Amino acid sequence: MAVPNKYKELKTFYKYYNGEKKAPILTIFVGGNHEASNYMQELPYGGWVAPNIYFMGQANVLKVGNLRIGGISGIFKPNDFFHGLHESVPYNQSSLRSVYHYRQLQFFRMNQLKPKEIDIFITHDWPAGVADHGPWHSLLRHKPHFADEVHQGTLGSPPAMELLRYLKPKYWFSAHLHTKFSAVIEHEDKSITNFLALDKCLPRRRFLQIMDVENDSDDFRLQLDREWITILRNTDHLLSIQRSVNYMPGRNSDEASDFEATEAQKRAVEDDFGGNFFIPENFEMTAPPCENPNGNFYQSNYPTVYYNPQTDLFCDMVGIRDPISEIKGRKRVFKQSTETNTNDDPDKNPEELDLSFSDDD
């Protein structure tokens, strides 16, 4: 975790991880710049970090009822934006920080989505220039050291603002700058995006706000998104684990740059999942739980690489690669029975894998 040593004090999350406590309501989050990056890397496509607490991964689109929620983890650093996903434990002082710098691939994938179909989008850092669309004088009273960046239009992430302008979500939530701020961004078609950032979780700080969002479903189980899964399939070949520059294809390049999900591709995904996109509550601990919360964590060895079964299952079902497995040279194979059921459909290919979730998963 990239924080000064004075902040390296174990709090209470381990109790949610080991089952002593459980989040009372479904909690969805993206990563920022002060996370346990080794744990986040186990779940590049999202997954449960504890019962009822779901990490969105490097980038994701999920559904809760009829709401579509998109998110990207990390913060923007121009020096790392065009690199591959090369980091893994043990981190050095450079990779300990670059591991949470998001990459062009995450935004390229999001730009394959159809615009105006995302209800809520979540990032840690703010979209660049969003301060211009709200009470920036009030912002500078709370954070006067932001003045130069606000006036120069450099406060925030340029790729995040480009994505906001493209997707035009109804809401965009952020954090990172440790202050509450709201804004309304009007688009060329007169639609609007409501932006809200909240403060850090400390006494007498404005870190919590309850919002009512329209949702006419009464089933609030978390679901995968068919269009997003299709885009992950279409763009898996663009994943790089090299530190070298890995530009995404542009409209003027010789390589295809349009990987939008076609109806036929989305139907294929639906068939592979058996029409069931509900995310199973399949959290399991990968690392052993903390048994001595008062121990000395400064002298700990570098963390071990753990491979998360949630990621294995998702990669197998979608047919995509796990970055950490690729970096570490881990050989992964599909799990397949060698027995043939004589009651099966005689026209079914015996080599075909049934990767759908069952009701028991």
Residue pairs with C-beta under 8 A, 6 or more apart in sequence:
1 8
1 34
1 35
1 36
1 37
2 33
2 34
2 37
2 96
2 97
2 100
3 34
5 298
7 34
8 297
8 298
10 290
10 293
10 297
12 21
13 50
14 289
14 290
14 293
15 21
16 22
16 23
16 50
16 51
16 53
17 49
17 50
17 285
17 289
17 290
18 285
18 289
18 290
19 51
22 50
22 51
22 52
23 50
23 51
23 52
23 53
24 52
25 52
26 52
26 54
26 64
26 220
26 222
27 52
27 53
27 54
28 54
28 56
28 62
28 64
28 69
28 71
28 122
28 222
29 53
29 54
29 55
29 56
29 122
30 55
30 56
30 71
30 72
30 73
30 122
30 123
30 124
31 37
31 40
31 55
31 73
31 74
31 100
31 124
32 73
32 74
32 75
32 100
32 124
32 125
32 175
32 176
33 74
33 75
33 97
33 100
33 124
33 176
35 100
37 87
37 91
37 96
37 99
37 100
38 89
38 91
38 303
38 305
38 306
39 49
39 287
40 55
40 73
40 100
41 87
41 88
41 89
41 99
41 323
41 324
42 286
42 306
42 307
42 308
42 311
42 324
43 49
43 55
43 57
43 308
43 310
43 311
44 57
44 58
44 85
44 311
44 322
44 323
44 324
45 57
45 58
45 60
45 232
45 311
45 314
45 315
45 318
45 320
46 54
46 55
46 56
46 57
46 60
46 62
46 314
47 54
47 55
47 57
47 283
47 308
47 310
47 311
47 314
48 54
48 55
48 281
48 282
48 283
48 310
49 55
49 283
50 283
51 281
51 283
54 62
54 222
54 279
55 73
56 62
56 71
56 73
56 122
57 73
58 72
58 73
58 74
58 85
58 102
58 103
58 106
59 70
59 71
59 72
59 73
59 102
59 106
59 107
59 109
59 110
60 70
60 71
60 225
60 228
61 68
61 69
61 70
61 71
61 113
61 118
61 225
61 227
61 228
62 68
62 69
62 70
62 71
62 222
62 223
62 224
62 225
62 279
63 69
63 222
63 223
63 224
63 225
63 277
64 215
64 220
64 221
64 222
64 223
65 215
65 216
65 217
65 218
65 219
65 220
66 215
66 216
66 217
67 119
67 120
67 213
67 215
68 117
68 118
68 119
68 120
68 225
69 118
69 119
69 120
69 121
69 122
70 110
70 113
70 118
70 120
70 121
70 122
70 167
70 169
71 121
71 122
71 123
72 102
72 106
72 107
72 110
72 122
72 123
72 160
72 163
73 100
73 102
73 124
74 100
74 101
74 102
74 106
74 124
75 100
75 101
75 102
75 124
75 125
75 157
75 176
76 101
76 102
76 125
76 157
76 158
76 159
76 160
77 98
77 101
80 98
80 101
80 103
81 101
81 102
81 103
81 104
81 159
82 103
82 104
82 245
82 246
82 247
83 98
83 103
83 242
83 243
83 244
83 245
83 246
84 103
84 239
84 240
84 241
84 242
84 243
84 244
84 246
85 103
85 105
85 239
85 240
85 241
85 323
85 327
86 95
86 240
86 241
86 242
86 243
86 327
87 95
87 98
87 99
88 95
88 305
88 324
88 327
88 328
89 302
89 303
89 304
89 305
90 302
90 303
91 99
91 302
103 246
104 159
104 246
104 247
104 248
105 235
105 238
105 239
105 240
105 246
105 248
107 159
107 162
107 163
108 235
108 238
108 248
109 231
109 232
109 235
109 259
110 163
110 167
111 163
111 166
112 231
112 234
112 235
112 258
112 259
112 260
112 261
113 167
113 227
113 228
113 231
113 260
114 227
114 260
115 166
115 167
115 168
116 167
116 168
116 191
118 167
118 169
118 170
119 169
119 170
119 171
119 213
120 169
120 170
120 171
120 172
120 173
120 213
121 163
121 164
121 167
121 169
121 171
121 172
121 173
122 172
122 173
122 174
123 157
123 160
123 172
123 173
123 174
124 174
124 175
124 176
125 156
125 157
125 160
125 174
125 176
125 177
126 155
126 156
126 157
126 160
126 174
126 176
126 177
126 181
126 195
126 197
127 156
127 157
127 160
127 161
127 163
127 164
127 172
127 174
127 195
128 153
128 154
128 155
128 156
128 157
128 158
128 160
128 161
129 153
129 155
129 156
129 161
130 156
130 161
130 164
130 181
130 183
130 185
130 195
131 139
131 146
131 150
131 155
131 156
131 181
131 183
132 150
132 153
133 183
133 184
133 185
133 186
133 195
134 181
134 182
134 183
134 184
134 195
135 181
136 150
139 146
139 150
139 179
139 181
140 146
140 147
140 150
142 179
143 177
143 178
143 179
146 155
146 177
149 155
155 177
164 172
164 185
164 193
165 185
165 187
168 187
168 189
168 191
168 193
169 193
170 192
170 193
170 194
170 213
171 193
171 194
171 195
171 196
171 211
171 213
172 185
172 193
172 194
172 195
172 196
173 195
173 196
173 197
173 198
174 195
174 196
174 197
175 197
175 198
175 200
176 197
177 197
178 199
178 200
179 197
179 199
180 196
180 197
180 198
180 199
180 206
180 207
180 209
181 195
181 196
181 197
182 194
182 195
182 196
182 197
183 194
183 195
184 192
184 193
184 194
184 195
185 192
185 193
185 195
186 192
187 193
196 209
196 211
198 206
198 207
198 208
198 209
199 205
199 206
199 207
200 207
201 207
221 278
221 279
222 278
222 279
223 277
223 278
223 279
224 273
224 277
224 279
225 277
226 261
226 266
226 269
226 270
226 277
227 261
227 266
229 269
229 273
229 318
230 261
230 262
230 265
230 266
230 268
230 269
231 259
231 260
231 261
232 318
232 320
233 265
233 269
233 318
233 319
233 320
234 259
234 260
234 261
234 265
235 259
236 319
236 320
236 321
238 246
238 248
238 249
239 320
239 321
239 323
239 326
240 246
241 323
241 326
241 327
248 257
249 255
249 256
249 257
250 257
251 257
269 318
272 317
272 318
272 355
272 356
273 317
273 355
273 356
273 357
274 356
274 357
276 356
276 357
276 359
278 357
280 357
280 361
282 309
282 310
282 313
282 361
283 310
284 309
286 306
286 307
286 308
286 309
287 303
287 304
287 306
305 324
305 328
307 322
307 324
307 325
307 330
311 322
312 322
312 332
315 321
315 322
315 332
316 334
316 335
316 353
316 355
317 355
317 356
317 357
322 330
322 332
324 330
325 332
334 353
336 353
340 350
344 350
